[in-house]
Amino acid sequence: MKKEHIAVLGGGTWGATLASHLAKQGHDVIIWEFVKEVADHLKKNRSLKTLPELKIPAQVQITNDLAETLKGRDVLLSVTPSHAVRATFSAAVAGGALTPGALVISATKGIENGTFSTMSQIISQVFPGVGELVILTGPSHAEEVAMGQPVALVSASHSKPASERVRDMFSSDIFRVYTGKDPIGAEIGGSLKNIFAVACGIVDGLKLGDNTKAALMTRGLTEMARLGKVLGAETMTFFGLSGLGDLIVTCGSKHSRNRLLGEKIGSGKTLAAALAEMTMVAEGVKTAESAYHLGKSKKVELPIVGEVYKILFENKPPRDSIRDLMSRQVGAEMEGVVV
């Protein structure tokens, strides 16, 4: 296996977990963490307060200096929160330390507010010298990967050699990577599932049961496929790891921060109060805003997305949203989904 020189942008739970895994695979890895205090804690303790089960190998370098991180690195793994991707790559370009033609792996899930850009689109806009872009996504909680439990993800790119390079970079006896050729579908699935996880958390908070959650997940998958098709994705992508797989794990897991946020709201908390209690970013909030307006602009029917948006941003009572979803005019199950 070729030894890669990898800069990991983002020292949160997923970034630190992926960096640790890559180092164990024999790669040369450095982590850049935006918050100096967090970077200092990582360097000193080789772990995170939010993920104590992770032990970062001694060979992984950790810094708060972006230019130092990027110097001589021909592989960039982007794992910053979605709202920070544009600013991070803008700073990297301005600093002049980016390697032209570098392979960029995007492991951040979200859609930018205002522009409706996916993370790979942002990177392409800001970093015109990028080489190949690959989306790494799928059902993967850092807590379980950090404990060495098996996981399967997708490496999606328009470039088959690039997706295979990323596959080989990560693959191990506990980390299985499939290649894919539909990066937009992989990004849309990975982003929208967080909205439906918030919805399922609301159901948990309302104590409505598994039948309701199953309905939300299944109909959520339909909305994913419906919007994805309009944006140029392949419908079958949403029935794989980056769609259905990620939807299942995020909607049902005790580790899901988006489901937890929804549960707090379903139990009666406001969005502001729920966010104040969170220790990590719940990407479903910003993504709900983007997806709602994107669906409107594309004239795509996204009823669950719309109700989550109204609960989060218009203070609509969750039980009213459930009632309105259940009283919609019935139709064919796969209406509007083109395979």
QUIBEL-V198672 format. One record per residue. RES is the residue in one letter. SS is DSSP state (H for helix, E for strand, C for the rest). Layout:
BEGIN
RES&SS + RES&SS
END
This chain:
BEGIN
M&C + K&C + K&C + E&C + H&E + I&E + A&E + V&E + L&E + G&C + G&C + G&C + T&H + W&H + G&H + A&H + T&H + L&H + A&H + S&H + H&H + L&H + A&H + K&H + Q&C + G&C + H&C + D&E + V&E + I&E + I&E + W&E + E&C + F&C + V&C + K&H + E&H + V&H + A&H + D&H + H&H + L&H + K&H + K&H + N&H + R&C + S&C + L&E + K&C + T&C + L&E + P&C + E&C + L&C + K&C + I&C + P&C + A&C + Q&C + V&C + Q&E + I&E + T&E + N&C + D&C + L&H + A&H + E&H + T&H + L&H + K&C + G&C + R&C + D&C + V&E + L&E + L&E + S&E + V&C + T&C + P&C + S&H + H&H + A&H + V&H + R&H + A&H + T&H + F&H + S&H + A&H + A&H + V&H + A&H + G&H + G&C + A&C + L&C + T&C + P&C + G&C + A&C + L&E + V&E + I&E + S&E + A&C + T&C + K&C + G&C + I&E + E&C + N&C + G&C + T&C + F&C + S&C + T&E + M&H + S&H + Q&H + I&H + I&H + S&H + Q&H + V&H + F&C + P&C + G&C + V&C + G&C + E&C + L&E + V&E + I&E + L&E + T&E + G&C + P&C + S&C + H&C + A&H + E&H + E&H + V&H + A&H + M&C + G&C + Q&C + P&C + V&E + A&E + L&E + V&E + S&E + A&E + S&C + H&C + S&C + K&H + P&H + A&H + S&H + E&H + R&H + V&H + R&H + D&H + M&H + F&H + S&C + S&C + D&C + I&C + F&E + R&E + V&E + Y&E + T&E + G&E + K&C + D&C + P&H + I&H + G&H + A&H + E&H + I&H + G&H + G&H + S&H + L&H + K&H + N&H + I&H + F&H + A&H + V&H + A&H + C&H + G&H + I&H + V&H + D&H + G&H + L&H + K&C + L&C + G&C + D&H + N&H + T&H + K&H + A&H + A&H + L&H + M&H + T&H + R&H + G&H + L&H + T&H + E&H + M&H + A&H + R&H + L&H + G&H + K&H + V&H + L&C + G&C + A&C + E&C + T&H + M&H + T&H + F&H + F&H + G&C + L&H + S&H + G&H + L&H + G&H + D&H + L&H + I&H + V&H + T&H + C&H + G&H + S&C + K&C + H&C + S&C + R&H + N&H + R&H + L&H + L&H + G&H + E&H + K&H + I&H + G&H + S&C + G&C + K&C + T&C + L&H + A&H + A&H + A&H + L&H + A&H + E&C + M&C + T&C + M&C + V&C + A&C + E&C + G&H + V&H + K&H + T&H + A&H + E&H + S&H + A&H + Y&H + H&H + L&H + G&H + K&H + S&H + K&H + K&C + V&C + E&C + L&C + P&H + I&H + V&H + G&H + E&H + V&H + Y&H + K&H + I&H + L&H + F&H + E&C + N&C + K&C + P&C + P&H + R&H + D&H + S&H + I&H + R&H + D&H + L&H + M&H + S&C + R&C + Q&C + V&C + G&C + A&C + E&C + M&C + E&C + G&C + V&C + V&C + V&C
END
